[in-house]
C-alpha cells in the first residue's frame, strides 16, 4: 500500500502517550477512533540509509521502530525485532536499510474506529501499526498494548465477531454482533448519531469484504480482474452515515470511463459482480431493495461520464419518478473501490444542482405531503392503516424523513457537498441560512428522534418482533411525549419555511 509523508505532519494529531484509565469503558473501542489512542509518528529516514544511522535514529528517539520513505511513500519499516534478528552481528554498519527492512507495511487511517485497528493488528500479529490520514500522510503510530487498554476481555470477543474471517458464513456472525454492539452502546447512553455512524461503517466494511470475496472468486474463474477501475456507492441512510438496524440495499457502481467498443465486455463483468454482491448481501441480512435501487439495475450502474449525462437529463426533464430517484441518489457515498470517482461525481452534483431552482422547487412539491406525526393543536397522530402498526407513531416517515428531506433541499440549494444531516445543519448555520436557534432545535430534533427509533428497534429485536420505526404512544412517558411534540413542531416550522422559500407562496 502506497502512502505519502510530509515532514510537517510527522507528529500532527498525536495523542497523549499516557494511558487513559477513564477510557477503559466496555464499548470504548466502538466509539473512539485511532487518532485518540495513537502516539507521535516514529523517526523517518530515507531509502538507502545505512543501518547504523537507522539504529541511531531509533536510539535517539527512544522508539521501537523507524519508517523508511522514498518520494513521499512508505517503502518499509524497521523494528527492534529486525535489529536483533537481521542487523546485530549479521550485516555491516554501512549496509543498505533496503536489505533488512520489512516491505509489507500495514497501516490504519487515523479516523478509523479503534476496534478495526485492534482486529487488524491481532490478525496480522503486529505490535504496532503506522497511522495515516486520508491523504496517506503519516500522522502517528498505534501500539497494540495501548489500544487494548481501552478493551475488556468481553469486548475482544465482540471485536473478533465483528471482524470475522472473510467468508459469507463469517459475515453473518458480523450482522448478529452488530446488533449486540448497538445495544451496548445505547445502554451506555452514547448519542445515537454516533451509533448510526458505527452501524454504517460496519455495513460498509461488509460491502468491502464481500466485494473482495466476489472479485477473488471471479478472478479464479473465467472473468479475470475488473476491466476498469470502479467505485461502489451506497445511497439513502447509508450514504448519510445514518443507518439503523437491518437497512436494505441501496447501492450502485461508478465505473471509470472506457471506450464504447469495450462496453459489452466491461458491462458483462460488472453485471456479474453486481449480481454476486447483492445476492451475498441479501444472504447475510442486508436485504434486496424492494425498489430495485441496486447495481444490478443498469440505472444505477454507469461510467462517470454516463452518470453526469444522466444527472443532466434528470435536471432537464424531471417527473415525479425521477424526483424520487434523485431523492435517494443525492445522499450517495463511496464504500469501496476508487473513491476519487465518487468524489468527482459529488463535486459535479453539488455544482450543477445549486443553480437549478425550478428542479429544487419540484423536489419540494413531491415532498410536501411528507408531514410530521402531529395534528390539530399539536396532538400526536398515529398510523391508522389496518394491520400490526395501527395506532403507533411512524417516527421514520413522519419524523425523520421530513427533517432529512428539508435539510437536504437547503443543502443542495447552497451547494453543500456533505451528506450527513447533522453536518448539513451545521454548514447551513455557518452560511447563515439557519440561525442559532434553528440549528439548535433541528439538531436536537434529530438526536431525539433517532434515539426513540433505535430504542424501539432494539425493543423489537429483543422481543423477537419485526424491527421497525413504529413507536407505541404508550412506550413514551409524559415528559417524552412533550419533548417529542416540541421536536416535531420544530420540523413543522422548517417545512413551512421550505414551502415559502421554494414556492414563493406565503399562504
C-alpha positions as a printed NumPy array, in Angstrom:
array([[  0.   ,   0.   ,   0.   ],
       [  1.413,   3.352,  -1.031],
       [  1.308,   6.18 ,   1.469],
       [  2.705,   9.705,   1.346],
       [  4.646,  11.511,   4.026],
       [  5.115,  15.177,   4.892],
       [  7.71 ,  16.148,   7.473],
       [  5.498,  18.818,   8.981],
       [  2.836,  16.188,   9.611],
       [  5.011,  13.627,  11.324],
       [  3.612,  14.435,  14.753],
       [  0.363,  16.121,  13.784],
       [ -2.651,  14.9  ,  15.708],
       [ -0.616,  12.665,  18.041],
       [ -2.473,  11.878,  21.224],
       [ -1.049,  11.873,  24.728],
       [  1.236,   8.912,  25.23 ],
       [ -0.031,   8.125,  28.71 ],
       [ -2.729,   5.521,  29.184],
       [ -6.192,   6.882,  29.899],
       [ -7.884,   4.715,  32.555],
       [-11.11 ,   6.695,  32.133],
       [-11.412,   5.26 ,  28.63 ],
       [-11.46 ,   1.65 ,  29.682],
       [-15.211,   1.597,  29.083],
       [-16.804,  -1.58 ,  27.879],
       [-17.612,  -0.131,  24.484],
       [-14.866,   2.465,  24.064],
       [-13.267,   0.775,  21.073],
       [-16.534,   1.019,  19.144],
       [-16.957,   4.778,  19.513],
       [-13.387,   6.077,  19.644],
       [-11.129,   6.47 ,  16.657],
       [ -7.475,   5.631,  16.157],
       [ -6.188,   9.197,  16.491],
       [ -7.417,   9.291,  20.103],
       [ -5.035,   6.487,  21.057],
       [ -2.01 ,   6.893,  18.775],
       [  1.463,   8.143,  19.646],
       [  3.53 ,  10.54 ,  17.564],
       [  4.98 ,   9.116,  14.366],
       [  8.288,   7.216,  14.703],
       [ 11.532,   8.528,  13.168],
       [ 11.555,   8.767,   9.371],
       [ 14.616,   8.025,   7.234],
       [ 15.137,   7.952,   3.504],
       [ 15.589,   4.942,   1.3  ],
       [ 19.17 ,   3.56 ,   1.117],
       [ 20.056,   4.972,   4.555],
       [ 22.752,   2.821,   6.155],
       [ 21.805,   0.562,   9.031],
       [ 23.96 ,   2.415,  11.559],
       [ 22.017,   5.631,  11.031],
       [ 18.699,   3.757,  11.239],
       [ 19.61 ,   2.209,  14.588],
       [ 20.919,   5.562,  15.843],
       [ 17.638,   7.27 ,  14.86 ],
       [ 15.738,   4.638,  16.789],
       [ 18.022,   5.05 ,  19.818],
       [ 17.881,   8.855,  19.867],
       [ 14.101,   8.907,  19.676],
       [ 13.733,   6.076,  22.206],
       [ 11.332,   4.406,  19.794],
       [ 10.926,   0.782,  18.792],
       [ 10.632,   1.372,  15.045],
       [ 11.717,   3.54 ,  12.116],
       [  9.789,   4.185,   8.883],
       [ 11.584,   4.278,   5.523],
       [ 10.173,   6.542,   2.815],
       [ 11.047,   7.334,  -0.795],
       [  9.449,  10.094,  -2.869],
       [  6.94 ,  10.63 ,  -0.093],
       [  5.879,   6.983,   0.016],
       [  6.251,   4.471,   2.796],
       [  8.628,   1.797,   1.498],
       [  9.268,  -0.199,   4.63 ],
       [  9.654,  -0.378,   8.378],
       [ 12.496,  -1.44 ,  10.674],
       [ 11.604,  -2.579,  14.195],
       [ 13.624,  -3.621,  17.233],
       [ 12.939,  -7.201,  16.228],
       [ 14.507,  -6.53 ,  12.809],
       [ 17.587,  -5.044,  14.503],
       [ 18.017,  -8.111,  16.686],
       [ 17.267, -10.72 ,  14.036],
       [ 18.652,  -9.109,  10.864],
       [ 21.202,  -6.461,  11.806],
       [ 23.122,  -7.21 ,  15.005],
       [ 26.274,  -9.263,  14.23 ],
       [ 24.855, -10.089,  10.789],
       [ 25.438,  -7.111,   8.471],
       [ 27.976,  -4.297,   8.216],
       [ 27.007,  -0.991,   9.824],
       [ 27.012,   0.667,   6.409],
       [ 24.667,  -1.931,   4.902],
       [ 21.673,  -0.534,   2.991],
       [ 18.442,  -0.45 ,   5.005],
       [ 16.654,  -1.864,   1.946],
       [ 18.39 ,  -5.149,   2.649],
       [ 16.873,  -5.597,   6.099],
       [ 13.596,  -3.628,   6.276],
       [ 10.151,  -5.219,   6.198],
       [  8.499,  -4.114,   2.984],
       [  4.9  ,  -5.119,   3.719],
       [  3.709,  -2.242,   5.896],
       [  0.197,  -2.486,   7.321],
       [ -1.328,   0.927,   8.019],
       [ -4.555,   2.265,   9.511],
       [ -6.412,   5.53 ,   8.93 ],
       [ -6.487,   7.999,  11.829],
       [-10.282,   8.27 ,  11.549],
       [-10.862,   4.508,  11.545],
       [-12.596,   3.06 ,  14.576],
       [-10.263,   1.668,  17.206],
       [-11.865,  -1.776,  17.072],
       [-10.815,  -2.2  ,  13.435],
       [ -7.22 ,  -1.34 ,  14.26 ],
       [ -7.194,  -3.85 ,  17.108],
       [ -8.637,  -6.535,  14.852],
       [ -6.118,  -5.821,  12.077],
       [ -3.144,  -5.945,  14.448],
       [ -4.324,  -9.115,  16.162],
       [ -4.99 , -10.818,  12.837],
       [ -1.564,  -9.853,  11.42 ],
       [  0.251, -10.444,  14.743],
       [  1.514,  -6.844,  14.863],
       [  2.601,  -4.965,  17.96 ],
       [  2.279,  -1.545,  16.313],
       [  0.919,  -0.021,  13.123],
       [  1.658,   3.307,  11.357],
       [ -1.302,   5.7  ,  11.265],
       [ -2.019,   7.791,   8.154],
       [ -4.571,  10.48 ,   7.341],
       [ -6.996,  10.315,   4.435],
       [ -4.301,  11.64 ,   2.067],
       [ -1.853,   8.918,   3.088],
       [  0.478,  11.112,   5.158],
       [  1.956,   9.583,   8.3  ],
       [  0.474,  11.168,  11.423],
       [  1.29 ,   8.709,  14.189],
       [  1.842,   5.183,  15.419],
       [ -0.665,   2.943,  17.183],
       [  0.641,   0.405,  19.696],
       [ -1.433,  -2.678,  20.388],
       [ -0.898,  -2.675,  24.136],
       [ -2.282,   0.871,  24.409],
       [ -5.217,   0.091,  22.162],
       [ -6.021,  -2.934,  24.309],
       [ -6.087,  -0.687,  27.385],
       [ -9.483,   0.512,  26.104],
       [-10.81 ,  -3.002,  25.75 ],
       [-12.249,  -5.58 ,  28.128],
       [-11.931,  -9.311,  27.53 ],
       [-15.613,  -9.473,  26.625],
       [-15.111,  -6.689,  24.102],
       [-12.336,  -8.628,  22.385],
       [-14.833, -11.378,  21.652],
       [-17.2  ,  -8.851,  20.084],
       [-14.352,  -7.367,  18.036],
       [-13.415, -10.807,  16.744],
       [-17.028, -11.414,  15.757],
       [-17.342,  -8.034,  14.039],
       [-14.195,  -8.733,  12.038],
       [-14.887, -12.384,  11.307],
       [-12.968, -14.303,   8.659],
       [-13.548, -13.409,   5.022],
       [-16.396, -15.833,   4.289],
       [-20.114, -15.298,   3.873],
       [-20.8  , -17.549,   6.862],
       [-18.427, -15.385,   8.906],
       [-20.117, -12.186,   7.785],
       [-23.464, -13.498,   9.019],
       [-21.925, -13.516,  12.503],
       [-20.908,  -9.886,  11.944],
       [-24.548,  -8.823,  11.475],
       [-25.577, -10.505,  14.738],
       [-22.661,  -8.945,  16.635],
       [-23.568,  -5.56 ,  15.143],
       [-26.915,  -5.549,  16.946],
       [-25.295,  -6.539,  20.246],
       [-22.773,  -3.712,  19.975],
       [-25.537,  -1.206,  19.171],
       [-27.425,  -2.398,  22.248],
       [-24.341,  -2.   ,  24.449],
       [-23.655,   1.499,  23.147],
       [-27.273,   2.516,  23.623],
       [-27.203,   1.227,  27.209],
       [-24.178,   3.468,  27.858],
       [-26.196,   6.414,  26.514],
       [-23.88 ,   7.021,  23.594],
       [-25.572,   9.581,  21.285],
       [-27.494,   7.665,  18.634],
       [-25.943,   9.529,  15.655],
       [-22.603,   8.101,  16.809],
       [-24.146,   4.621,  16.947],
       [-25.603,   5.162,  13.473],
       [-22.166,   6.13 ,  12.194],
       [-20.731,   2.91 ,  13.595],
       [-23.564,   0.781,  12.184],
       [-22.995,   2.398,   8.787],
       [-19.262,   1.767,   8.936],
       [-19.801,  -1.884,   9.859],
       [-22.175,  -2.253,   6.916],
       [-19.677,  -0.511,   4.634],
       [-16.971,  -2.887,   5.842],
       [-19.27 ,  -5.798,   4.992],
       [-19.665,  -4.348,   1.496],
       [-15.887,  -4.083,   1.116],
       [-15.253,  -7.623,   2.292],
       [-17.996,  -9.097,   0.105],
       [-16.607,  -7.283,  -2.949],
       [-13.136,  -8.675,  -2.181],
       [-14.617, -12.191,  -1.99 ],
       [-16.567, -11.758,  -5.239],
       [-13.653, -10.241,  -7.182],
       [-11.364, -13.018,  -5.963],
       [-13.835, -15.716,  -6.968],
       [-14.356, -14.155, -10.396],
       [-10.609, -13.816, -10.994],
       [-10.184, -17.509, -10.173],
       [-12.876, -18.375, -12.691],
       [-13.014, -17.167, -16.301],
       [-13.739, -13.499, -15.55 ],
       [-10.27 , -12.302, -14.62 ],
       [ -9.684,  -8.986, -12.85 ],
       [-12.013,  -5.945, -13.151],
       [-11.554,  -4.465, -16.653],
       [-11.713,  -0.848, -15.359],
       [-11.441,   0.872, -12.001],
       [-14.712,   1.375, -10.157],
       [-16.321,   2.785,  -7.045],
       [-19.216,   1.194,  -5.176],
       [-21.616,   3.702,  -3.664],
       [-24.415,   3.383,  -1.139],
       [-27.366,   5.768,  -1.087],
       [-30.108,   6.823,   1.281],
       [-29.442,   6.448,   5.009],
       [-26.224,   4.515,   4.35 ],
       [-24.866,   7.353,   2.229],
       [-25.683,   9.813,   5.022],
       [-23.996,   7.611,   7.657],
       [-27.362,   7.279,   9.417],
       [-28.133,   3.564,   9.278],
       [-30.37 ,   1.89 ,  11.834],
       [-30.646,  -1.878,  12.331],
       [-31.242,  -4.023,   9.244],
       [-31.193,  -1.496,   6.398],
       [-31.935,  -2.759,   2.917],
       [-29.681,  -2.335,  -0.109],
       [-29.406,   0.992,  -1.942],
       [-26.224,   0.677,  -3.994],
       [-24.675,   1.459,  -7.339],
       [-21.449,   1.357,  -9.377],
       [-19.472,   4.27 , -10.786],
       [-17.096,   2.956, -13.451],
       [-14.047,   4.682, -14.827],
       [-14.65 ,   5.863, -18.386],
       [-13.79 ,   3.354, -21.117],
       [-14.034,   3.213, -24.955],
       [-17.506,   2.459, -26.334],
       [-16.245,  -0.603, -28.17 ],
       [-15.402,  -2.224, -24.816],
       [-18.928,  -1.825, -23.42 ],
       [-20.055,  -5.426, -23.93 ],
       [-17.018,  -6.816, -22.092],
       [-16.996,  -4.214, -19.319],
       [-20.722,  -4.287, -18.63 ],
       [-20.831,  -8.085, -18.617],
       [-18.188,  -8.156, -15.882],
       [-19.962,  -5.635, -13.664],
       [-23.373,  -7.21 , -14.165],
       [-21.89 , -10.427, -12.808],
       [-20.155,  -8.633,  -9.947],
       [-23.353,  -6.773,  -9.068],
       [-25.414,  -9.973,  -9.035],
       [-22.911, -11.761,  -6.806],
       [-22.538,  -8.787,  -4.462],
       [-26.263,  -8.12 ,  -3.997],
       [-27.022, -11.834,  -3.543],
       [-24.33 , -12.155,  -0.877],
       [-25.533,  -9.023,   0.925],
       [-29.074, -10.398,   0.977],
       [-27.883, -13.729,   2.369],
       [-26.18 , -12.112,   5.364],
       [-29.058,  -9.788,   6.243],
       [-28.702,  -6.614,   4.127],
       [-31.761,  -7.45 ,   2.083],
       [-32.6  ,  -6.629,  -1.521],
       [-34.07 ,  -3.197,  -2.149],
       [-37.765,  -3.531,  -2.976],
       [-37.467,  -0.528,  -5.28 ],
       [-34.605,  -2.178,  -7.22 ],
       [-32.119,   0.587,  -6.308],
       [-29.16 ,  -1.739,  -6.769],
       [-26.169,  -2.078,  -9.068],
       [-27.92 ,  -4.97 , -10.854],
       [-30.204,  -2.298, -12.323],
       [-28.439,  -0.501, -15.238],
       [-29.915,   2.776, -13.974],
       [-27.509,   2.548, -11.02 ],
       [-24.501,   1.084, -12.891],
       [-22.77 ,   3.598, -15.148],
       [-19.445,   5.13 , -16.087],
       [-18.583,   8.513, -14.582],
       [-19.45 ,  10.326, -17.822],
       [-22.723,   8.393, -18.149],
       [-23.643,   9.34 , -14.574],
       [-23.113,  13.017, -15.376],
       [-25.213,  12.702, -18.51 ],
       [-27.994,  11.032, -16.554],
       [-27.95 ,  13.743, -13.897],
       [-28.23 ,  16.446, -16.596],
       [-31.186,  14.546, -18.06 ],
       [-32.832,  14.34 , -14.642],
       [-32.457,  18.085, -14.171],
       [-33.786,  18.952, -17.641],
       [-36.808,  16.654, -17.642],
       [-37.905,  15.942, -14.08 ],
       [-41.059,  13.982, -13.374],
       [-42.332,  12.511, -10.125],
       [-40.497,   9.229, -10.661],
       [-37.188,  10.943, -11.459],
       [-37.578,  13.239,  -8.472],
       [-37.99 ,  10.217,  -6.195],
       [-34.848,   8.661,  -7.689],
       [-32.809,  11.815,  -7.11 ],
       [-34.132,  11.937,  -3.543],
       [-32.347,   8.621,  -2.958],
       [-29.308,   9.298,  -5.122],
       [-28.274,  12.731,  -3.794],
       [-27.158,  11.171,  -0.482],
       [-24.667,   8.768,  -2.074],
       [-21.263,   7.974,  -0.575],
       [-18.443,   5.642,  -1.637],
       [-17.838,   2.461,   0.358],
       [-15.057,   0.792,  -1.625],
       [-13.059,   0.926,  -4.821],
       [-11.663,   4.124,  -6.311],
       [-13.149,   6.85 ,  -4.086],
       [-11.936,   9.537,  -6.478],
       [-14.711,   8.6  ,  -8.904],
       [-17.349,   9.236,  -6.242],
       [-15.625,  12.45 ,  -5.151],
       [-15.656,  13.694,  -8.754],
       [-19.35 ,  12.902,  -9.113],
       [-20.156,  14.525,  -5.749],
       [-18.442,  17.76 ,  -6.81 ],
       [-20.358,  17.665, -10.084],
       [-23.719,  17.175,  -8.341],
       [-23.07 ,  19.939,  -5.797],
       [-22.158,  22.448,  -8.51 ],
       [-24.822,  21.633, -11.09 ],
       [-27.808,  21.303,  -8.745],
       [-27.012,  24.511,  -6.855],
       [-28.453,  26.74 ,  -9.576],
       [-31.414,  24.552, -10.547],
       [-34.124,  26.416,  -8.647],
       [-37.001,  25.048, -10.758],
       [-35.812,  21.486, -10.199],
       [-35.476,  22.007,  -6.441],
       [-38.93 ,  23.555,  -6.34 ],
       [-40.337,  20.416,  -7.962],
       [-38.445,  18.261,  -5.431],
       [-40.152,  20.223,  -2.686],
       [-43.52 ,  19.654,  -4.349],
       [-43.009,  15.877,  -4.314],
       [-42.093,  16.009,  -0.616],
       [-44.848,  18.383,   0.516],
       [-47.143,  15.615,   1.766],
       [-44.45 ,  14.045,   3.966],
       [-45.755,  15.692,   7.102],
       [-44.843,  15.127,  10.723],
       [-46.843,  12.952,  13.134],
       [-48.57 ,  15.964,  14.625],
       [-52.059,  17.259,  14.032],
       [-54.509,  19.84 ,  15.373],
       [-53.313,  21.688,  18.494],
       [-50.035,  19.773,  18.356],
       [-51.552,  16.391,  19.138],
       [-49.565,  13.331,  18.052],
       [-51.098,  11.482,  15.087],
       [-50.737,   7.741,  14.753],
       [-50.898,   5.369,  11.797],
       [-54.487,   4.375,  11.022],
       [-53.706,   1.756,   8.365],
       [-55.241,  -1.603,   9.345],
       [-52.543,  -4.001,  10.498],
       [-49.986,  -4.568,  13.271],
       [-48.848,  -0.913,  13.343],
       [-52.253,   0.715,  13.616],
       [-52.282,   3.208,  16.481],
       [-48.491,   3.604,  16.507],
       [-46.268,   6.583,  15.665],
       [-44.228,   6.161,  12.484],
       [-41.251,   8.271,  13.532],
       [-39.18 ,   7.381,  10.485],
       [-41.611,   8.55 ,   7.795],
       [-43.415,  11.183,   9.863],
       [-40.475,  12.475,  11.866],
       [-37.02 ,  11.85 ,  10.486],
       [-37.946,  11.835,   6.79 ],
       [-39.465,  15.353,   6.745],
       [-36.408,  16.658,   8.61 ],
       [-33.862,  14.897,   6.398],
       [-35.617,  15.952,   3.187],
       [-35.952,  19.593,   4.208],
       [-32.328,  19.888,   5.277],
       [-31.232,  18.172,   2.057],
       [-33.141,  20.685,  -0.063],
       [-31.458,  23.619,   1.649],
       [-28.045,  21.95 ,   1.357],
       [-28.498,  21.281,  -2.367],
       [-29.602,  24.866,  -2.933],
       [-26.469,  26.141,  -1.19 ],
       [-24.081,  23.73 ,  -2.957],
       [-23.148,  21.873,   0.238],
       [-21.429,  18.578,  -0.598],
       [-21.844,  16.933,   2.836],
       [-24.431,  14.164,   3.085],
       [-24.856,  13.753,   6.856],
       [-27.957,  15.532,   8.146],
       [-26.114,  16.923,  11.171],
       [-23.216,  18.123,   9.008],
       [-25.661,  19.796,   6.642],
       [-27.395,  21.552,   9.536],
       [-24.064,  22.79 ,  10.905],
       [-22.916,  24.043,   7.481],
       [-26.232,  25.763,   6.831],
       [-25.756,  27.553,  10.136],
       [-22.205,  28.54 ,   9.188],
       [-23.538,  30.027,   5.938],
       [-26.185,  31.993,   7.807],
       [-29.055,  30.034,   6.259],
       [-30.098,  28.752,   9.681],
       [-29.857,  30.96 ,  12.738],
       [-28.563,  29.704,  16.069],
       [-31.999,  28.78 ,  17.421],
       [-32.942,  26.906,  14.249],
       [-29.68 ,  24.951,  14.309],
       [-30.196,  24.107,  17.975],
       [-33.823,  22.992,  17.559],
       [-33.193,  20.912,  14.422],
       [-30.056,  19.271,  15.798],
       [-31.942,  18.425,  18.969],
       [-34.833,  17.02 ,  16.939],
       [-32.507,  14.715,  15.009],
       [-30.815,  13.429,  18.18 ],
       [-34.134,  12.864,  19.933],
       [-35.961,  11.149,  17.076],
       [-33.064,   8.831,  16.273],
       [-32.925,   7.821,  19.93 ],
       [-36.613,   6.942,  20.039],
       [-36.373,   4.969,  16.791],
       [-33.297,   2.967,  17.816],
       [-34.785,   2.278,  21.254],
       [-37.88 ,   0.857,  19.572],
       [-35.835,  -1.237,  17.148],
       [-33.802,  -2.747,  19.976],
       [-37.023,  -3.454,  21.884],
       [-38.494,  -5.155,  18.808],
       [-35.325,  -7.203,  18.371],
       [-35.307,  -8.39 ,  21.981],
       [-38.986,  -9.335,  21.77 ],
       [-38.478, -11.248,  18.534],
       [-40.792,  -8.874,  16.64 ],
       [-40.352,  -7.233,  13.248],
       [-37.772,  -4.483,  13.71 ],
       [-39.426,  -1.192,  12.773],
       [-39.638,   2.54 ,  13.485],
       [-43.245,   2.309,  14.742],
       [-43.382,   3.524,  18.335],
       [-46.457,   2.807,  20.509],
       [-47.536,   6.035,  22.263],
       [-47.763,   4.013,  25.488],
       [-43.994,   3.492,  25.293],
       [-43.478,   7.245,  25.857],
       [-43.518,   8.861,  29.264],
       [-45.418,  12.136,  29.618],
       [-42.13 ,  14.034,  29.515],
       [-41.001,  12.126,  26.418],
       [-44.32 ,  12.867,  24.736],
       [-43.959,  16.59 ,  25.469],
       [-40.389,  16.575,  24.146],
       [-41.473,  14.739,  21.001],
       [-44.2  ,  17.302,  20.327],
       [-41.647,  20.073,  20.728],
       [-39.217,  18.41 ,  18.268],
       [-41.918,  17.703,  15.709],
       [-43.072,  21.312,  15.928],
       [-39.544,  22.497,  15.086],
       [-39.582,  20.288,  11.973],
       [-43.02 ,  21.626,  11.004],
       [-41.714,  25.178,  11.243],
       [-38.783,  24.254,   8.982],
       [-41.112,  22.62 ,   6.455],
       [-43.285,  25.714,   6.343],
       [-40.215,  27.832,   5.735],
       [-39.128,  25.456,   2.94 ],
       [-42.577,  25.713,   1.337],
       [-42.468,  29.502,   1.376],
       [-38.902,  29.853,   0.102],
       [-39.132,  27.272,  -2.67 ],
       [-42.626,  28.099,  -3.952],
       [-42.973,  31.77 ,  -3.131],
       [-46.378,  31.076,  -1.597],
       [-46.921,  32.695,   1.773],
       [-50.392,  31.221,   2.365]])
